[in-house]
Amino acid sequence: MTSTESEFEVIAGKKIGGKGPIKTSTVVKWIVGAAAGIIVIMMVFSSFYTVQEQERAAILTFGNYTEEKTAGLHFKWPYPIQDVIIVPAELIQSTTIGYRQNGNQIIPIEEEAMMITGDENLVSADAVVQWKISSIEKYLYNIDNPEQFLRNSTATSIRSVIGSEKLDYAITDGKTVIQEKVRERLVELQTKYDTGIQILGIKFQDIEPPGGQVEESFREVTNAREEKNTKINNAAKYENDIIPKARGEAQALLENAEAEKKSRILNAQGDVAKFNAIYSEYKNNPSVTESRLILETLEKILPNAQIFISDSSSDTVSYLPLTELLRNGGSKPSTQGQSAEGGAAQ
């Protein structure tokens, strides 16, 4: 036995239960067994993993994508057989363009925000993109840095659209139209490069010229344009209010005139029919009709006059109290006949 072995036995060789010192081979076995146990325990615990509600897990078998797991507790073979990558695939994420937000602090990124318009003016455009992961495999393996690619492709889309528009249009009426065009181009890029990213929307925070006197001038232009639009809207509102009323009044006048026209035509037709009827009777007996017409006319123009029919062909004037007969309903009058010398008719 060498001196080294003797020293190791002295250090490790404690008596157990009155027996002799522990042999070196036994100590080595204990160490190897303990290490193997620790490794087994670590492998067992590393074989279980949990996926949260807004996450999904990609399972890699010998480094290759094999399957996908949703929320819950799952088992996998220990590394290096299988590995797991968990990504927030169910979470709606936001990427800012032109600025970064650190808590409540906004940090502008001028190199991203500055754009040039179609009429060669500078404009600062800040936007935020909302997106989520649609395919974990494509998201992990088709591009190296998905979020940076998204940021770059968004900035490219914004520059492409704003570069074809005039500054005045971009900072006033065209903001919504430009926003929709950028979204369409961004979706096309994600589809073209098969990134596994789904674009949910893009919203511009600001589209405005650079600060200083130019910004103030454009702000005045914008305010004037908004005032113009307000007046146009008020005028349109007044027009929409007054024109229907005028049309209604005109229609009422036309309907009243038409009714008056029909009424007069019917009255005229009635008068003609009445005249024709009287004329036919007049032709049959002109004297009787003439007398009747005279009496009816007198009754209209002298409604309170007393009418007597007299006969002065003889020396004695005989007359008929016509008014009293009509009032009594045709019964005999109290005085059936009266005469007067040189009588007259009233």
Order of alpha helices (4+ residues) and beta strands (2+ residues): alpha-alpha-beta-beta-beta-beta-beta-beta-beta-beta-alpha-beta-beta-alpha-alpha-alpha-alpha-beta-alpha-alpha-beta-beta-alpha
